[in-house]
Structure formats: C-alpha cells, structure tokens
Amino acid sequence: MYRFLLTPRWWGINVFVLLAVPFCVFMGSWQLSRFEGRVQDHRTATEQAASDRHEAARPLDRMLPVDKSTSGRRVTASGRYGKQLLVPGRELDGKRGFYVLTLLRTGPGKALPVVRGWLPGTADAARAPAPPTGEVTVTGALQASETPGDNGVSAQGGLPAGQTAAISSASLVNLVPYKLYDAWVTLDRADSGMKAVPASAPDGTGLDLKAFQNLGYTGEWFVFAGFVVFMWFRLLRREVEFQRDAALGLLPEESERAPVTSG
C-alpha cells in the first residue's frame, strides 16, 4: 500500500521535508541562541554597571576604544572646558529635559564631550550653568558615541545654534573647532544643581525590541517545522485513503461528458 512513496512525486515531497525540517529547526535554534546571548549580555552589563560604580577610575586613554568591556567603566581626564552645547529631548526619571554638554580640551590637543548634567524643560542656553574655569579633572562613566535613530537618540536636524541631537564625534565635528575623541563621559556628580545622567548599557546588550524579535523568530521557525511535518502526514493519509478506495473499487466515476450542442 505504501509503494507510492517510491514514486517520483513522493520522492520530491520526502526530500523537501527532510531538508525543510532540519533547516527550520536550525534557524529556530540560532534565533533562540541570539535571544539567550542578548539576555546574557544584559545580565553582564547590569552586573558590570553595579561594579563600575565602586571601582577606581582609570585614565581615559587606557580605556579606549569604547567597546562592551569598557562602556560604562569609570574614567578620569584632565583639561580645560571649552565650547558648551545643549542636547534637547532627553528624558530622566520620566521627565523631559536636556543635557548640558561641554567639551573638555585635554593635553593631547583633543576634546572630550562631557555631559555635566541634566535639566528639565525646553533646552535654553541661559539656564545652563557655565562650566568651571581653569584646569579641571573630571570623573565619570565612559560611553560610546551615539547613533542617531538608535536607543531613543533623536535624528532631528535643523536644530538651533548651540544644540546637537546626538553625542557623537560625527555629529559634533562640524559644531566645534576641536579634534574629538570617539567617546564621551557622563559625570558621576553633576555640576551646579543639575542631575547626573546615568550611564547607558552598550548597544546590543539590552532586552530591547531586537531581542524580542529574535524570540518571535524562534517561534516562527519552529512553527514552520511543525507545519511541514503536519502537511506531510496529511498528504500521506490522503494518499493511503485513495489507495485503499482504489483497491476496494470505491473511486468516484468519471463525470459524464456534457452533450455537444450544435450552433
């Protein structure tokens, strides 16, 4: 009764199933591993952020370039404050406000963007405290340059003079007359009555939309695998029933030909 499985048609069906099911299972497992990796990165970043608050600050140059292992680590740098900018549209504790960003001109001739604090309300240069004068040493959490459009960072253009949407060397290079570090620092303690901006987790380490997309894709691939197996059994059952009916002579008769009408 199952000799039909050796026909060319069923050879094609069987080969497709034998290839499709392992492929779907592999892709589902891969997406699940991506999700688990993001969960682990998130756990590691959280634990690192907790330990970073208590570790001794290290010289800035020793912690560059910024990556997952150095993002959020406490660093120290010395220099003189220069040009100051505002970063509008930033939330803190559920309130909307702006960052006060000041460029620290270091000894090597480069400038380090330093977020000195956050203020509520609309960005207003008159409300931003002036930076300290003379030689200063700053201590804070090291952060990677932001990418406009990611993690809530605005990609808005056409901002008023003295404002920037993203804290990145690519965004700041046309706004300040200094060579820039491809990094920035948020102070442990904000200046002049402002609130300190907490360090953010490195890109790809949070349980964001992309992480849950991986989990959703995992389910889709496993559903596809189950659907392929289900359809194979359904086709097999229909073929077996057809063969059984043929053996018992229970196949439906061919419909009678319709009479030909003359025009």
C-alpha positions as CSV (number, residue, x, y, z in Angstrom):
1,M,0.0,0.0,0.0
2,Y,2.9,2.3,0.7
3,R,4.7,1.7,-2.7
4,F,3.5,5.1,-3.8
5,L,6.2,6.6,-1.5
6,L,8.7,5.5,-4.2
7,T,7.1,7.4,-7.0
8,P,8.9,10.5,-8.3
9,R,6.2,12.8,-6.9
10,W,6.7,11.4,-3.4
11,W,10.4,11.3,-3.7
12,G,10.3,15.1,-4.3
13,I,7.9,15.6,-1.3
14,N,10.1,13.5,1.0
15,V,13.3,15.2,0.0
16,F,11.7,18.6,0.6
17,V,10.5,17.5,4.1
18,L,13.9,16.0,5.0
19,L,15.6,19.3,4.1
20,A,13.0,21.8,5.3
21,V,12.5,20.4,8.8
22,P,16.2,20.4,9.9
23,F,16.6,23.8,8.3
24,C,13.7,25.3,10.3
25,V,14.9,23.7,13.5
26,F,18.4,25.0,12.9
27,M,17.2,28.6,12.2
28,G,14.9,28.4,15.2
29,S,17.8,27.3,17.4
30,W,20.0,30.0,16.0
31,Q,17.4,32.7,16.7
32,L,17.0,31.3,20.3
33,S,20.7,31.5,20.8
34,R,20.7,35.1,19.7
35,F,18.0,35.9,22.3
36,E,19.8,34.0,25.0
37,G,23.0,35.8,24.1
38,R,21.3,39.2,24.4
39,V,19.8,38.1,27.8
40,Q,23.3,37.1,29.0
41,D,24.8,40.4,27.7
42,H,22.1,42.3,29.5
43,R,22.8,40.4,32.7
44,T,26.5,41.0,32.3
45,A,26.1,44.7,31.6
46,T,23.8,45.1,34.6
47,E,26.4,43.4,36.9
48,Q,29.2,45.4,35.4
49,A,27.3,48.7,35.8
50,A,26.8,47.8,39.5
51,S,30.5,47.0,40.0
52,D,31.7,50.0,37.9
53,R,30.2,52.4,40.5
54,H,32.7,51.2,43.1
55,E,35.8,50.7,41.1
56,A,38.6,53.2,40.9
57,A,38.6,55.5,37.9
58,R,41.2,54.8,35.2
59,P,42.9,57.2,32.8
60,L,40.8,57.8,29.7
61,D,43.4,56.8,27.2
62,R,43.8,53.4,28.8
63,M,40.1,52.6,28.2
64,L,39.8,53.5,24.5
65,P,38.4,52.5,22.1
66,V,35.0,52.0,23.7
67,D,33.5,48.5,23.4
68,K,31.3,46.3,25.5
69,S,34.0,45.7,28.0
70,T,34.8,49.3,28.6
71,S,31.5,51.0,28.1
72,G,30.2,52.3,31.5
73,R,33.6,52.0,33.2
74,R,34.7,54.9,35.3
75,V,37.4,57.0,33.7
76,T,39.2,60.2,34.6
77,A,40.5,63.0,32.3
78,S,42.0,66.5,32.9
79,G,41.9,69.6,30.9
80,R,40.1,72.9,30.4
81,Y,36.4,73.3,29.5
82,G,35.7,74.9,26.1
83,K,32.6,75.2,24.0
84,Q,29.3,74.2,25.5
85,L,26.3,72.7,23.7
86,L,22.8,71.5,24.7
87,V,21.3,68.2,23.8
88,P,17.5,68.6,23.7
89,G,14.7,66.0,24.1
90,R,16.4,63.8,26.7
91,E,14.3,62.1,29.4
92,L,15.3,61.4,33.0
93,D,13.1,60.0,35.8
94,G,10.1,60.2,33.4
95,K,10.6,63.9,32.8
96,R,11.7,65.6,29.5
97,G,14.6,67.9,29.5
98,F,18.1,68.4,28.1
99,Y,21.7,67.6,28.7
100,V,24.4,70.2,29.2
101,L,27.3,69.0,27.1
102,T,30.7,70.7,27.5
103,L,33.9,70.0,25.6
104,L,36.9,69.2,27.8
105,R,40.1,70.2,26.0
106,T,42.7,67.7,27.1
107,G,46.5,67.9,27.0
108,P,47.0,65.9,23.8
109,G,45.0,68.6,21.9
110,K,41.8,66.7,21.6
111,A,38.4,67.4,23.2
112,L,36.3,65.1,25.2
113,P,32.5,65.6,25.2
114,V,31.4,65.7,28.9
115,V,27.8,65.6,30.0
116,R,27.9,67.7,33.1
117,G,24.2,67.1,33.9
118,W,20.5,67.3,33.0
119,L,17.9,70.0,33.4
120,P,14.1,69.7,32.9
121,G,12.2,71.6,30.3
122,T,13.0,73.1,27.0
123,A,16.6,73.5,26.0
124,D,17.7,77.0,27.0
125,A,21.3,78.2,27.0
126,A,20.5,80.8,29.6
127,R,19.6,78.1,32.1
128,A,22.7,76.0,31.5
129,P,25.3,76.7,34.2
130,A,28.7,77.9,32.9
131,P,31.5,75.4,33.2
132,P,34.2,75.8,35.8
133,T,37.2,77.8,34.7
134,G,40.9,76.7,34.8
135,E,42.3,73.2,34.9
136,V,39.8,70.6,36.0
137,T,39.8,66.8,36.4
138,V,36.5,65.0,35.6
139,T,35.4,61.6,36.7
140,G,32.5,59.7,35.1
141,A,31.2,56.8,33.1
142,L,32.7,56.2,29.6
143,Q,30.2,56.0,26.8
144,A,30.4,55.1,23.1
145,S,29.4,57.7,20.5
146,E,25.6,57.7,20.0
147,T,24.0,56.7,16.7
148,P,21.1,58.9,15.6
149,G,17.9,56.9,15.4
150,D,19.0,54.2,17.9
151,N,18.0,53.7,21.5
152,G,15.8,56.8,21.5
153,V,18.5,59.1,20.2
154,S,16.9,61.8,18.0
155,A,17.9,62.0,14.3
156,Q,16.3,65.5,14.2
157,G,18.1,68.1,12.1
158,G,17.9,71.8,11.8
159,L,18.3,72.5,15.5
160,P,19.1,76.0,16.7
161,A,22.7,77.0,17.0
162,G,24.4,75.6,20.1
163,Q,22.4,72.4,20.1
164,T,23.1,68.8,18.9
165,A,20.7,65.8,18.6
166,A,23.3,63.1,19.2
167,I,26.5,63.0,21.3
168,S,29.0,61.6,18.7
169,S,32.1,62.7,17.0
170,A,30.4,62.6,13.6
171,S,27.7,65.0,14.8
172,L,30.0,67.3,16.7
173,V,32.8,67.6,14.2
174,N,31.0,70.4,12.4
175,L,29.9,72.2,15.5
176,V,33.2,72.6,17.5
177,P,36.7,73.6,16.4
178,Y,38.5,70.7,18.1
179,K,39.6,67.2,17.3
180,L,37.3,64.9,19.1
181,Y,37.5,61.6,21.0
182,D,35.2,59.0,19.6
183,A,33.6,58.7,23.1
184,W,32.0,60.8,25.8
185,V,31.7,60.9,29.6
186,T,28.8,61.5,31.9
187,L,29.9,62.8,35.2
188,D,29.4,60.8,38.4
189,R,28.2,64.0,40.1
190,A,26.5,66.7,38.1
191,D,27.6,70.3,38.3
192,S,25.7,73.3,39.7
193,G,22.4,71.8,40.8
194,M,21.9,69.7,37.7
195,K,21.0,66.0,37.9
196,A,23.7,63.4,36.9
197,V,22.9,61.4,33.8
198,P,23.2,57.7,34.4
199,A,25.4,55.6,32.1
200,S,23.5,53.6,29.5
201,A,24.2,50.0,28.6
202,P,26.2,49.3,25.4
203,D,24.4,48.7,22.2
204,G,23.1,45.2,21.7
205,T,23.2,44.3,25.4
206,G,19.7,45.4,26.4
207,L,16.4,43.5,26.3
208,D,15.1,45.8,23.6
209,L,12.8,45.2,20.6
210,K,15.5,43.4,18.6
211,A,15.9,40.9,21.5
212,F,12.2,40.0,21.5
213,Q,12.2,39.9,17.7
214,N,14.8,37.1,18.0
215,L,12.4,35.3,20.3
216,G,9.5,35.8,17.9
217,Y,11.5,34.5,15.0
218,T,12.4,31.4,17.1
219,G,8.7,30.6,17.5
220,E,8.0,31.2,13.8
221,W,10.8,28.8,12.6
222,F,9.6,26.0,15.0
223,V,6.0,26.6,13.8
224,F,7.2,26.2,10.2
225,A,8.9,23.0,11.1
226,G,5.7,21.6,12.7
227,F,3.6,22.8,9.8
228,V,5.8,20.9,7.3
229,V,5.5,17.7,9.3
230,F,1.8,18.2,9.7
231,M,1.3,18.7,5.9
232,W,3.4,15.6,5.1
233,F,1.2,13.4,7.4
234,R,-1.9,14.9,5.9
235,L,-0.8,14.2,2.4
236,L,0.3,10.7,3.4
237,R,-3.1,10.0,4.9
238,R,-5.0,11.2,1.9
239,E,-2.8,9.1,-0.4
240,V,-3.3,6.0,1.8
241,E,-7.1,6.6,1.7
242,F,-7.0,7.0,-2.0
243,Q,-5.1,3.7,-2.5
244,R,-7.5,1.9,-0.1
245,D,-10.5,3.2,-2.0
246,A,-8.9,2.2,-5.3
247,A,-8.3,-1.3,-4.0
248,L,-12.0,-1.6,-3.0
249,G,-13.2,-0.1,-6.2
250,L,-14.7,2.8,-4.4
251,L,-13.2,5.6,-6.6
252,P,-15.8,8.0,-7.9
253,E,-16.8,7.5,-11.5
254,E,-15.8,10.0,-14.1
255,S,-18.4,12.6,-14.8
256,E,-20.4,12.2,-17.9
257,R,-19.4,14.2,-20.9
258,A,-21.7,17.2,-21.5
259,P,-23.7,16.9,-24.7
260,V,-22.3,18.8,-27.6
261,T,-24.8,21.4,-28.9
262,S,-24.8,22.4,-32.5
263,G,-24.8,26.1,-33.3
